[in-house]
Amino acid sequence: MALGLPALIRACLFDLDGVITDTASVHAATWKEMFDAFLQQREGDGFRPFSVDADYREFVDGRPRADGVRCFLSSRGMELPDGVRDEPPGLDTVHGLGRWKSDLYEARIRSQGVEVYQDTMAYLVAAREQGLLTAVVTSSANCREVLRAAQAETLFDAWIDGVVAAKRSLRGKPHPDTFLAAARDLGQHPSECAVFEDAQAGMDAGRSGHFGWVVGIDRSGQADGLYAHGADTVVSDLSDLAGTSDRRNRT
């Protein structure tokens, strides 16, 4: 399988949700369920619902959970105290809302299972067969459980997930910190690493971290947004990546 990467690339850094696993839609649905309940409680039946197409993509997708809560609330002119990280689910703090969303997500995963993207699975196997290192880079604290359920946990040489990021005090996307940590763990310079992301915040992280190649994976019709945020190339399926070489929007 041709990988379609520049010759200097030695490692591939993959986001989880929407890239490896078909769980981005589950995240979006549980964010909407949580925020709509919160907004209705605050504003009554005339509340403006949380939009998956607009609010999720702009304020939440790809960000650490607490950052996503803060960004969305700020967009609606709201602010809550942070609370503490192990806050129980609730309406009164950032971490309480985040825990509520996490519980909803875990319940859906348990009931629905985890689907993987076969194009990514094939690409991962091909990359490893051709001697490239691989890492998963995600804000999800459920990363290992999700990949274990998908029988994909053995395909990675390094893991930077929400648990690791918290322990190392790494800023989440759109900052490049988690991707940079993965590159360090693999012993590679950022210029030798390709980033694979489906979120605009991930594109921002790839661009600001000066990675060698930033691949946007467009599974929901947002190619223009991915290019605008720093993708070198955008594909809807990783099997289409071979032969793409149009570097765009890199400054």
C-alpha positions as CSV (number, residue, x, y, z in Angstrom):
1,M,0.0,0.0,0.0
2,A,1.4,3.4,-1.0
3,L,1.3,5.8,1.9
4,G,1.4,9.1,0.0
5,L,3.8,10.8,2.5
6,P,6.9,13.0,1.9
7,A,10.1,10.9,2.0
8,L,11.3,12.6,5.3
9,I,8.4,11.2,7.3
10,R,9.5,8.6,9.9
11,A,6.4,8.6,12.2
12,C,2.6,8.9,12.0
13,L,0.6,10.5,14.8
14,F,-3.1,9.7,14.7
15,D,-6.0,11.3,16.5
16,L,-8.6,8.8,17.8
17,D,-12.2,9.9,17.4
18,G,-13.1,10.3,13.8
19,V,-9.7,9.1,12.5
20,I,-9.2,5.6,14.0
21,T,-12.6,5.0,15.5
22,D,-16.1,6.0,14.4
23,T,-16.8,7.6,17.8
24,A,-16.8,11.3,16.9
25,S,-20.6,11.0,16.2
26,V,-21.1,9.5,19.7
27,H,-19.1,12.3,21.3
28,A,-21.1,14.9,19.3
29,A,-24.4,13.3,20.4
30,T,-23.5,13.2,24.0
31,W,-22.2,16.7,24.1
32,K,-25.5,17.8,22.6
33,E,-27.5,15.8,25.1
34,M,-25.6,17.3,28.0
35,F,-25.5,20.9,26.8
36,D,-29.2,20.9,25.8
37,A,-30.2,19.8,29.2
38,F,-28.0,22.4,30.8
39,L,-29.3,25.2,28.5
40,Q,-32.9,24.2,29.1
41,Q,-32.3,24.3,32.9
42,R,-30.7,27.8,32.6
43,E,-32.9,29.4,30.0
44,G,-36.2,27.4,29.9
45,D,-38.0,25.8,27.0
46,G,-37.1,28.7,24.6
47,F,-33.4,27.9,24.8
48,R,-31.2,27.8,21.7
49,P,-30.0,24.2,21.3
50,F,-26.4,23.1,21.0
51,S,-25.6,22.6,17.3
52,V,-23.5,19.6,16.2
53,D,-22.7,21.3,12.9
54,A,-21.6,24.6,14.3
55,D,-21.0,24.6,18.1
56,Y,-19.4,21.1,18.3
57,R,-17.0,21.7,15.4
58,E,-16.0,25.2,16.4
59,F,-15.9,25.0,20.2
60,V,-15.6,21.4,21.3
61,D,-14.2,19.0,18.7
62,G,-10.7,17.9,19.4
63,R,-10.3,19.9,22.6
64,P,-9.8,18.5,26.1
65,R,-13.2,18.1,27.8
66,A,-13.0,21.0,30.3
67,D,-11.7,23.3,27.5
68,G,-14.6,22.3,25.3
69,V,-17.0,23.2,28.1
70,R,-15.4,26.5,28.7
71,C,-15.2,27.5,25.0
72,F,-18.9,26.7,24.4
73,L,-20.1,28.4,27.5
74,S,-18.0,31.5,26.6
75,S,-19.6,31.5,23.1
76,R,-23.0,31.9,24.9
77,G,-21.8,34.5,27.3
78,M,-21.8,32.1,30.2
79,E,-19.2,31.2,32.8
80,L,-19.0,28.6,35.6
81,P,-16.5,27.9,38.3
82,D,-14.1,25.0,37.3
83,G,-14.8,22.9,40.4
84,V,-12.4,19.9,40.8
85,R,-11.3,17.3,38.4
86,D,-13.1,14.4,40.1
87,E,-16.3,16.4,40.4
88,P,-19.5,14.3,40.2
89,P,-21.8,14.9,37.3
90,G,-23.7,18.2,37.7
91,L,-24.9,21.5,36.3
92,D,-22.9,24.0,38.4
93,T,-19.2,23.6,37.4
94,V,-17.1,23.0,34.4
95,H,-15.8,19.7,35.6
96,G,-19.3,18.7,36.7
97,L,-20.6,19.2,33.2
98,G,-17.6,17.4,31.7
99,R,-18.2,14.4,34.0
100,W,-21.8,14.3,33.0
101,K,-20.9,14.2,29.3
102,S,-18.2,11.5,30.0
103,D,-20.8,9.3,31.8
104,L,-23.2,9.6,28.9
105,Y,-20.4,8.8,26.4
106,E,-19.3,5.7,28.3
107,A,-22.8,4.4,28.6
108,R,-23.3,4.7,24.8
109,I,-20.0,3.0,24.1
110,R,-20.9,0.1,26.4
111,S,-24.3,-0.3,24.8
112,Q,-23.3,0.3,21.1
113,G,-19.7,-1.0,21.0
114,V,-16.9,0.6,19.0
115,E,-16.6,0.8,15.2
116,V,-13.2,1.3,13.6
117,Y,-12.5,2.9,10.2
118,Q,-11.1,0.1,8.0
119,D,-9.2,2.6,5.8
120,T,-7.2,3.7,8.9
121,M,-6.7,0.2,10.1
122,A,-5.2,-0.8,6.7
123,Y,-3.1,2.4,6.6
124,L,-1.7,1.7,10.1
125,V,-0.7,-1.8,9.2
126,A,0.9,-0.7,6.0
127,A,2.8,2.1,7.8
128,R,4.2,-0.2,10.4
129,E,5.1,-2.8,7.7
130,Q,7.1,-0.1,5.9
131,G,9.0,0.8,9.1
132,L,7.2,3.9,10.3
133,L,6.5,4.5,13.9
134,T,3.0,5.1,15.1
135,A,1.3,7.0,18.0
136,V,-2.2,7.8,19.0
137,V,-2.7,11.3,20.3
138,T,-6.1,12.2,21.8
139,S,-7.7,14.2,24.5
140,S,-9.9,11.2,25.4
141,A,-9.4,9.7,28.8
142,N,-11.1,6.6,27.5
143,C,-8.5,5.9,24.8
144,R,-7.1,2.5,26.0
145,E,-10.6,1.1,26.7
146,V,-11.9,2.3,23.3
147,L,-8.9,0.8,21.4
148,R,-9.0,-2.4,23.4
149,A,-12.7,-2.8,22.5
150,A,-11.7,-2.2,18.9
151,Q,-8.8,-4.7,19.1
152,A,-6.4,-2.0,17.9
153,E,-4.3,-1.3,21.0
154,T,-1.2,-3.2,19.7
155,L,-0.8,-1.0,16.6
156,F,0.9,1.9,18.4
157,D,4.4,2.6,19.7
158,A,3.4,5.5,21.9
159,W,0.2,6.8,23.6
160,I,-0.6,10.4,24.5
161,D,-4.2,10.5,25.8
162,G,-6.1,12.6,28.3
163,V,-4.7,10.7,31.2
164,V,-1.1,11.1,30.1
165,A,-1.7,14.8,29.2
166,A,-3.0,15.5,32.6
167,K,-0.1,13.8,34.3
168,R,2.4,15.7,32.2
169,S,0.5,19.0,32.3
170,L,0.3,19.1,28.5
171,R,-2.0,21.7,27.0
172,G,-4.6,20.2,24.6
173,K,-5.4,21.0,21.0
174,P,-5.3,23.5,19.4
175,H,-2.0,23.7,21.1
176,P,0.6,21.3,19.7
177,D,1.9,20.0,23.1
178,T,0.4,16.5,22.9
179,F,1.6,15.9,19.4
180,L,5.0,17.2,20.3
181,A,5.1,14.9,23.3
182,A,4.3,11.9,21.0
183,A,7.1,12.9,18.7
184,R,9.5,13.0,21.6
185,D,8.3,9.7,22.9
186,L,9.0,8.2,19.5
187,G,12.4,9.9,19.3
188,Q,11.5,11.9,16.2
189,H,11.7,15.6,15.3
190,P,8.3,17.1,14.5
191,S,9.5,17.6,10.9
192,E,9.8,13.9,10.6
193,C,6.2,13.3,11.8
194,A,2.9,13.3,10.0
195,V,-0.3,14.3,11.9
196,F,-3.6,12.7,11.0
197,E,-6.6,14.6,12.3
198,D,-10.3,15.3,11.5
199,A,-10.8,18.3,13.7
200,Q,-9.9,22.0,13.0
201,A,-8.3,22.2,16.4
202,G,-6.0,19.3,15.4
203,M,-5.1,21.1,12.2
204,D,-4.1,24.2,14.3
205,A,-2.0,21.9,16.5
206,G,-0.2,20.4,13.5
207,R,0.5,23.7,11.9
208,S,1.7,25.5,15.0
209,G,3.9,22.5,15.9
210,H,5.7,22.7,12.5
211,F,5.1,19.0,11.7
212,G,6.3,17.6,8.5
213,W,2.9,16.8,7.0
214,V,-0.6,17.5,8.3
215,V,-3.4,15.3,6.9
216,G,-7.0,16.3,7.3
217,I,-9.5,13.5,7.3
218,D,-12.8,14.8,6.1
219,R,-15.6,12.4,7.0
220,S,-18.3,15.1,7.4
221,G,-17.9,17.6,4.6
222,Q,-15.6,20.1,6.2
223,A,-12.6,20.0,3.8
224,D,-12.5,23.8,3.4
225,G,-12.3,24.3,7.2
226,L,-9.5,21.8,7.5
227,Y,-7.5,23.5,4.8
228,A,-8.1,26.9,6.4
229,H,-6.8,25.6,9.7
230,G,-3.5,24.3,8.3
231,A,-4.0,20.9,6.5
232,D,-1.4,20.1,3.8
233,T,-3.8,17.8,2.2
234,V,-7.4,16.6,2.9
235,V,-8.8,13.2,2.0
236,S,-12.1,11.5,2.9
237,D,-10.5,8.0,3.0
238,L,-6.9,7.2,3.8
239,S,-6.8,4.8,0.9
240,D,-7.0,8.0,-1.3
241,L,-3.8,9.6,0.3
242,A,-1.3,8.0,-2.1
243,G,-0.4,10.5,-4.8
244,T,-1.6,13.6,-2.9
245,S,1.1,16.2,-2.7
246,D,-0.5,19.7,-2.8
247,R,0.9,21.5,0.2
248,R,-1.7,24.3,1.0
249,N,-2.1,27.0,3.5
250,R,1.2,26.4,5.3
251,T,2.7,29.7,6.6
